[in-house]
Structure formats: C-alpha cells, structure tokens
Amino acid sequence: MMASTAQINHRMLTWARERSGIALPEFAAKCGVTEERLMDWEEGKRPITFNQAQGYANKAHVPFGYLFLHQPPLDELPIPDLRTLGDRGVDRPSAELLDLIKLTIQRQQWYRDYLLGELADPCDVVGRGRDKGNALDIVSDMRQQLSVGLHPTRGDSNEYYRKLVEKIESLGVLVMRESFLGHYTRMFRVDEFRGFAIADEYAPVIFVNHADAPGPRLFTLIHELCHIWLGITGLSDGSEDAQRDSEKLCNAVAAEFLVPEVEFRPLWKVLDDWKTNLPNLEAHFRVSKWVIARRALTLGYISAAQYQNFISKQIALWKQQEKSDQKISHYRVKNAQISSNFSKAVISQAFNGHLLLREAGELLNVKPANIKKFANEVGI
C-alpha cells in the first residue's frame, strides 16, 4: 500500500527550512534523505508523504499546518525591539528567538491568570522608576527594595548572581534563564540578544540569555531589572553603544548598581598594564573581570579598543574552559531556568487538579510522566 501524498504548498518547505537557519545539506541529513531529494521536495518536483512532511516540519520547528498555507505567516517580534542596530539594518529574528519569546509570553500570561485567580496584588516594582531623575536614584531604590548593600562582602560573581535572582523573584518578578530552546541543537545567539523584559503589572518577567558567558550575565540581569523598574517591555543586546535613551539608562543603572563609581574611582590605579587592576577590583566588588572592564570603559579609564580586545580574549578563554563536569540534577537546572516561582505555581495547580498534567508539561517543558520527579528534585 502506497503512502498518501501530502498536498502541501512546496514553497512553504523552503520557507520553513530557511527560517530554521539550517543549511540544505545539514537539513537533508536530519531528514535522512539526499540533498537532491530535499531540493526536489522544495521545488515541487517530487511528492512528499504525510510522514515525510510531518518529519520535515518537526525538524524545522514549525507547526505541520504551516506547510499548507498559501504564504508564510508574519514572523515579527511580539515585543518591542530595543537593540542597537547601527548600520547593520534590521535582521530577521531567528526562529529560536521568535519561539522563545512566544513561549515566554505563554508562560507569563498563564502566571498572570494564576495570580489574578489567587487575588494577588500587582507587583509594585513595575514602573516605580519612571519618575526618578537619574541612574543613581533608580539604583538607590533598587538596593532598598532588594535589601542589598553596595556589593557583597563574601562569595564570588556566580554566587552574587544566584542571590540576586532569588531576591528579584522575592519581589514578584519571574527570572528565566536558558541557553537553548528545548534542545541543545537550538542554541540562542548572543550576537542576536542578551536578554529581554516583559513589564506586566502583575507578572513581570526577566529573561537572561545563558548562551552568554557567565561574566556579562550579571550585567544583563540588572539591565533587564531596570526595564522592569521603568515599566518598559523590550528586547536588549546590552550594547556598549546603546542609542536609545532607555537603553543608555539601563546600562548606566547596571554599571552603577554592580560597581558604584564613588568606590571604583579611588581603587583604580594608573598602571602600565591596566588589566593588573582587575583581580583586586574583582575581589572587592564580587563581580567578574568582564563587568569591571566595562565599568572602566564607561568611566574613561580604558579605550573601546582596549575593552574589545580584552573581551574577545575573555570569550575565547570561557569557551575553552566551558565543561559540563558538575553533576547537577537536570530538574534542578530546569527549575532555575524557568523561575522557581513559576515552577511552584504550575506544579501546585497540576497536583491540585486545576491544571492538566499535559498542560503543565507544556509549560515546564517536562514530559507529563516526569512532573512528579521534577517536583521531588526541586523540593516542591
């Protein structure tokens, strides 16, 4: 018995593959066919079965139904784009970025409905910085709300990052952190974005791109927190050459929050090699050398060329050292990635019978059968 042919729009095949960012030879290998057959499918020269078309859609990460459309749907960012574009023009957002933002909005809207059902009050830090005149005022207010001093007195940058995430979540802001979407083959691009914020009055969300090196993640976290404080939703790249006033302000707030100018200036020494300053300053402020170098740049102690040369070497070093030798539970990592508050809410609703396990699994990106194990691992 011959397999039935899928009466799809063959032009949608090319669109779906190109949207995925996967080159034709690699995509053919993923589909288990030759390049010639894949090209014949895309050009409409050879029929494609339902199973083959479904596999194609799955590999391209698009709904199967899209292949029957007459023309591609509009792939536009669902939140404002605040990135510094300069002379690069507006790049088409990657499939991973689009799908991530849509998934995050789905999670955020679910959590908002959950809070409204619980008769929760609005999150009072959203927009509270709109009327503040400068970065210093916003930083002072942030410190007061988070109950933190000028900088930690113990621990390192990674510990500081974890503790700030916990404190930010205690204010009612969901903090989500991932480096890929669902599977490591769908990695996020750091050159595309470093983070984004959704400044909803009930369920604000911060997302930090963990495909980035650990050093700049802390800066991104505070940059996006400033977006929440200003009540501004948007996608950021954390560029040092920010053009929009809101991005300049968020950069200034992150820099001042992590490395206060009044402390930094007396500690900086004019040396033959400026990098000799970094170890002592890193130990003092409990932030990475990356953040210290960026502060030195913004205060005029080093040039843009010196900064970029240092950062490029830091990236190369991080990539060499990046290893998965820590045996951390998959579920503990996932709980951290998608916000502890969010995970607890979804699991409690599922266990109380107010949410189907299938729906809970979709929100958590966990198989329904594994939700109980997930809950046990993260202590819920």
N, C-alpha and C positions, 0 to 999 in steps of 0.2 A: 504494500500500500504506500503510495507516494505521499510525502508530507505536503500539507497545504501551503500554498504560497501566500505570503503576507502582502496585501495590497497597500503598501505604504507609499509615501512620497519619497522617492530615492534621493531627492535633493536634501531632504532632512538628515540623511545619513551623514553626508559631508559636514553639514552644519553641526551635528551632534559631536562628531569626532574633533572638528576644529575647536569647538567650544571646550572640549576636554583638555586641549593643549597637547594631545598625544600625536606624535608624528605617524604617518601612514604605515611605515614598516613595523613600528612597535605595536600599533593598534592591530595590524593583521596578525601578529604573533599572539596577542592577547585573545583574539577571536579564533585562533587555531586554523587560519586559512592563509593562502598565499597572498602576496601583495596584489597580484593580478586579479584574483577573485574579489578582493576587497574593492579594488578600483572598478571592477565590473558591477558590483552591487551599487556603488556610489554613482555610477554613470547610468544605471538602469539597463545595463546590457545583459544582466543575468538575474533571474528571480532569486528572492531570498525567502526562506521559510519563516513561519512564525517563531519557531525556536531560535533560529539564527538571528532574527530581528530583535527578539527579546534579549538574547545574549549581547547583541550589539548595543542596545540601549543601556543595559546594565554596565557594560564596560565603559560607556561614555558618560555614565552617571546622569542620565536623563530619564524621565518617565516614558514608558513604552508608547503611550498615547501620543507623545510629541511627534513620533515618526509618521503619523497620519495627517499632520497639519499641512495646510497649503503653503504656509510661510512660517518662519521661526517666530516664537514669541519674543516680545521686547525683553532683552536682558539688561535691565537697568538697576543700578544700586538702589535698594529700598530706603537708604538713609542718606543724608547729605554727605557729599564728598569734600572734606576739608584738607585734602592732601596738597602738598606743594608740587605743582605741575611744571612750573617754569616754562622752558622751551620744549618740553617733551610732548606736549599735546595730551589729549585725554585718551589714555589707553583703555581698551575694552577690558572690563574686570574679568578675572579668571573665573572659571566655573567653581573652583573651591571657595573663593571669596564670596561669590553670589550665594552659593548654597549654605555657607556658614552663616551669613547674615540672616538669611531666611529662617534657618534652624534656630538661631538665637532669638529672633523675633517671636517665633512659635513658642519657645520656652518662656520668654519674657511675658507674653500675653497670657499663657497658662498660669504663670505665677501671679500675675496681676489679678486674674479672676479668682484665684485661690485666696489671696489676701482680702479681696473685697468680700468674699464669702465668709471669711473669718472676722469681718468688721474691723479690719486693721486701719490704723490711721495712715495718712500719707507719710512718705519719707521726708522728714523736714530739712534734710541737707540739700535736696534738689533745688537749684536756683537760688540758694541763700547768698551766693556771692555776686549776684547780678548788680547790686547797688554798692559794692565795695570798690573803692577807687583804684587800688593797685595790687600788685602781687603780694606785697608784704602784708596787707590787710587780709587777703584771702588765706595766705599761709598761716597767719596767726589764728584765724578762725578754724582752719582745718586742724591745727595742733590741739586747740581747745576741745573740739568735738571728738577727736580721736584719742585724747588724753595721752599725748606723746610729748616728749621734750624736744630739744633742738636736734638731738641724734642719740642713738643707743649708746650705752656705756659698756656693753659686752656683746659677744657674738660677732657674726660676720654679715656680709651683704645678703647672703641667702636666707639667713635666719631673720634679718630685718624685713626682708620681702615677705616671708611667711607670716610674720607677726602683723605687718601692716595689712595684709589680705584679711586676716582674722578680725582686725579692728574695723576695717572698712565694711566687712559683712555685718558686724555688730551694729552698724548704723542703718542697716536695711538695704545696702547696695550689694547686688549679686556680682561676684567676681568670677569670671570664667577664663580659663587658660588652656589652650591646646596648641599643638604644633602641626596637627594634620586633622583632616576631616574623616573620621570613621576608620581610616586605614592609612598606614604609613606611605602608601603609594600616592595619596592625595595631600602632599605636604603644602603648607602655606608658604608664600613667598614673602620674605622680609622686605625685599625691594618694592613690594606692592603695598603693604601696610604693616604697621606695628601694633595698632590697636584701634578700638572704637568704643563709643559710649552711647547708650540709649538713656536719655534723661527723662524717663517717665516718672510722674509724681508719686506713684505707688510702688513700682517695681523697676527702679533704675538698674542698669547693667553696665559693667565694665568688661571688655574683652581684651586680653593681652596675648599677642602672638608669641607662642613659646617656641616657634621655629627660630626665633631670635636668640642671640647669645644671652646668658644669664645677666651679664653686666647691664645692658640697656633695659631689661625688663622692668627693673625698679623705677627707672625714669618714666617709662611708658605707663606704669600703674598710676603714678601721681599725676602725670599729664592727663590721663583719662578721668581721674578723680576730679580734677579741676573742671573738666567738661560737665560733670555732674553738678558741681558747685555753681557753675554758670548757667545750668539748665540748657546746655547745648548738645544736641544729638549729632554725631558725625563720625566719619572715618578719618583716621590720622596716620601719617607716616613718620611723625616725630622728627621732621627735618630741621636741621640747624638753620636753614634758610627760609623759615616759615614766612609766608607773605600775608596771610590773613591775620587781622588783629587778634582774633580769638586764639589762634594757634600760637602766636607770639606770647600772649598772656599765659597760656597753659604751659609753654616751655619755661617761661620765667618763674612760674609758681613751682614747677617740678624742681628746677635748679635751686631755688631758694629754700624749698622745703627740705631737700636732701643735703644741701651744702650751703648753710647760711653764710652770706657774704661777710657779715661782721666777724665771723670766726675764721673764715677762709683767708682773708687778705693778710692778717698778721702771721699766719702759718706758712704762707708761700714764700719761698726763698729764690732769689735770682741766682741760678747756678749755670755752669757751662752746659750741663745736660739737664733740661727742665724735668725730665722723667724721674730724676733722682728724688723729686718731691713726693712722688706717688705713694710709696709704701707707708710713710708716716701719716700722710693725709688719709689714706685708705683705712688705716688702723684707727685714726681719730674719729672720722665720720661714719665708719662702718658701712661704707658703700664701695662699689667696685672702682678700680682704676679708670674704667670707662667713664663713669659719672664724674670723677674728679677731673679728668682731662676735659670733659665737656664744660665743666664749670670754669676751668682755666681759660678755655676758649671764649666763653661769654664775657668774662671779666677782662679780656685783653692781654692775658699773660702769655698765650701762645697763638700762633697764626693758624689759619684754616688749613694750610698745607701741612703744618706740623701735626695738627689734630688728625687729619685724614690719614696721614702716613702711620700714625700710632694705631688708629682704629683698624686699619686694614691688617696690620700685624696681629692685633688682638683677635680679630675674626679668624685669621689663619691658625693661630695658636689654639683657639677654642675648638675649631673643627678637628684638629689633630688629637686633642685631649678628650673629645666627646666619646664617652663609652657608656655602656649600659651594664656596669659591673655591680650596681647596687640592686640587691634583690628586694624590690619594693612591690607589694601586692598590686596587681592590675586594678583591683577595685578601689584601693586607697588612692591610687593615682587618678583614676576616673572621678572619684568623689571630689578631689581637689580641682580637677579640670573644669567641672561643670557647676561649681559652687556647692558648698556644704549645705547652706540654707535651702537651696533648690532641691538637692537630693533628698533631704529630710522631708520636705513637703510632698514631693512626688511619692516617696515610699510610704509615708503615713497615709496618704489618700488611697494608695493601692491596697494597703493592708486593712484599711477600714471599709473597703468595698465601694468607695466613692470614685474609683478610677480603675478601669480595666487593666489587667496586667500587660496586655498588648500595648495599650496606650502609654502606660508607664515605661515599658521597654523602649518605645519610640523616643520618648522624651529624654531618657537616660542613655540611650544608645547601648542598651543591655538586652540580651535575649530574655524574654519573659520568664523562662525557666530558671534564670540565674539571678533574678531580683532578690530572692531571699538570701542568697550567698553574698550578694552585693551589700545588703543591709547588715549582715553579720560582720563582714570585713570592715565596714566603716563605722561600726558601733551604733547603728540606728535600731 
